[in-house]
């Protein structure tokens, strides 16, 4: 399983809600439009495909940033605390 930080900027409110729901299916919300995801290869392909099929590339942007375990362990939060990262977290998508 690999870890990713997914951030998005979606121009349309309806698409924005749909993108958020897709991200909630695969990971944990860290901020309003930022998710931490730990997924296998098949889940990653499914996530990327669902997002790509939904967004309008000329108006919207989704960033998918790969993270290493050492990056996650060094993650620093200022202000309101973030959920603790657990490398054993598993996301199941049906």
Secondary structure, DSSP 8 states (H G I E B T S, - for coil): -EEEEEEEE-SSHHHHHHHHHHHHHHEEEEETTEEEEEE-HHHHHHHHHHHHHHS-TTT-EEEEEEE-HHHHHT----SS------TT------
